[in-house]
Amino acid sequence: MFDLFKYLRSLAMNGKKVKVIWGSEAGNTDMLETGMDYQEIYELDFEFVS
């Protein structure tokens, strides 16, 4: 998964519009927090849905 986020980050750095739609089961705070961590680490636009 890390390689995917690195690739998406490189696209975003080169002017491409990148948006990650992060889905998880309702109430699964661990998965939500993981997505939020990735959003911060890779500086990508995320949309969180459950």
ZIJOHU-V180879 format. One record per backbone hydrogen bond with DSSP energy under -0.5 kcal/mol. CO is the residue of the C=O (numbers start at 1). NH is the residue of the N-H. Records with the same first field share a line. If there is no record, write none. Layout:
BEGIN
CO->NH  NH
END
This chain:
BEGIN
1->5
2->6
3->7
4->8
5->9
6->10
7->11
8->12
9->13
10->14
11->14  16
12->15
16->18
18->45
19->21
20->22  47
21->23
22->49
25->28
27->29
28->32
29->33
30->34
31->35
32->36
33->37
34->38
35->39
36->40
37->41
38->42
39->43  44
44->46
45->20
47->22  49
49->24
50->26
END
